[in-house]
Amino acid sequence: MSNIPVDQFHWQSVPHAESRPLGFEADPEGSLRMLDIVFRNGDRMALPYAYLVGVALVGNESLAMDFTERRIAVTGRNLRVLYERLLDHTARRIEESLVAFDDGTQDCWIETIKS
């Protein structure tokens, strides 16, 4: 488990093991049970990895996660990093950017999440 402090309005700017902040939080130590999804307005949804039946990456800017009863669509930049973490079940949390534009400070920037 990570010792990195997480705060809904602050965690994106907390330094991670990578050189720049990501649009998601990962746990490199192993497979997780749930994926926490945080929307820009503060709403949250947690879905079990056990129900994740498919992940599709289109280009590097669109990603779809198919769970047994819903699809989560993500748009942004450099989503391949998130895609690889989803395959390993090591993405703990994904969060829509608090700003509506890409300021270039994140290696993986998440513009929208739709459920």
Number of C-alpha atoms within 10 A of each C-alpha: 9 11 5 12 9 14 10 13 12 10 18 24 15 14 13 15 9 8 9 16 19 25 27 25 24 23 15 16 9 11 16 19 13 19 21 17 20 19 18 17 8 12 8 14 12 13 14 12 18 12 14 20 11 13 17 12 17 11 11 15 17 20 21 19 19 16 17 11 8 12 15 14 16 22 20 20 20 19 23 17 17 22 20 14 19 21 14 12 21 22 25 20 19 22 26 24 22 16 10 11 11 14 8 10 13 19 17 22 27 28 21 16 20 11 11
